[in-house]
Amino acid sequence: MGQDIQDRLANLRAAPRCGARNRAGNPCQCAAIRGRARCRFHGGRSTGAPRGPANRNYVDGFHTVEAKEERRWLRALLNAHAKKEDTR
């Protein structure tokens, strides 16, 4: 049993460290999440809030990326059409 604990401690010591720095400029000493450069405290786990209706703050979809893109496209189409009318 003691050997198992020694192996685990050796694995923890060999783990890559977080790349974040504290206010004094010293590196964080926590182990980084597997496959990432940051620890769990500095954003290694978070993937962000869910998009769309899965987010509790979602109201009507007016400010979604898709809705904004559609409004931009429509505005560009109207502007292009208005320029054609001006040249006639």
C-alpha positions in Angstrom: 0.0 0.0 0.0 2.8 2.4 0.8 4.3 1.8 -2.7 1.0 2.8 -4.3 1.0 6.2 -2.5 4.6 6.8 -3.5 3.7 6.1 -7.2 0.8 8.5 -7.0 2.9 11.3 -5.4 5.6 10.8 -8.1 3.0 11.1 -10.8 1.6 14.3 -9.3 5.1 15.8 -9.1 5.8 14.9 -12.7 2.5 16.5 -14.0 2.8 19.7 -16.2 2.2 22.9 -14.3 -0.4 25.6 -15.0 0.9 28.5 -17.2 -1.0 31.2 -15.3 0.9 33.8 -13.2 -0.2 35.4 -9.9 -0.1 39.1 -9.1 3.5 38.9 -8.0 4.5 37.4 -11.4 5.2 33.9 -10.0 3.8 30.9 -11.9 0.8 29.0 -10.5 2.0 25.8 -8.9 -1.2 23.7 -9.5 -1.1 20.8 -11.9 -2.6 21.6 -15.3 -5.7 19.7 -16.5 -4.8 16.8 -18.8 -4.5 18.2 -22.4 -4.7 21.8 -21.4 -2.2 24.5 -20.3 -4.2 25.8 -17.2 -5.3 24.3 -13.9 -8.9 24.0 -12.8 -8.7 27.4 -11.0 -7.5 29.3 -14.1 -9.9 28.1 -16.7 -8.8 24.6 -17.5 -12.3 23.1 -17.0 -14.6 25.8 -18.2 -16.0 25.7 -21.7 -18.2 28.7 -21.2 -22.0 29.1 -20.8 -24.3 27.1 -23.0 -25.7 28.7 -26.1 -29.3 29.3 -26.9 -32.3 28.1 -24.8 -30.0 25.9 -22.6 -28.7 29.1 -21.0 -31.0 30.4 -18.3 -30.6 34.0 -19.3 -31.8 33.3 -22.9 -35.0 35.3 -23.6 -36.0 35.6 -27.2 -32.9 35.0 -29.4 -32.6 38.6 -30.6 -29.0 38.8 -29.6 -27.8 35.4 -30.8 -24.9 35.2 -33.2 -27.2 33.8 -35.9 -29.7 36.6 -35.5 -27.0 39.3 -35.6 -25.5 37.7 -38.7 -28.9 37.6 -40.4 -29.6 41.3 -39.6 -26.1 42.2 -41.0 -26.8 40.3 -44.2 -30.2 42.0 -44.6 -28.8 45.4 -44.0 -26.1 44.9 -46.6 -28.7 43.7 -49.1 -30.9 46.8 -48.5 -27.9 49.1 -48.8 -26.8 47.4 -52.1 -30.4 47.8 -53.4 -30.5 51.5 -52.3 -27.3 52.2 -54.1 -28.7 50.7 -57.3 -31.8 53.0 -57.0 -29.5 56.1 -56.5 -27.6 55.4 -59.7 -30.8 55.3 -61.9 
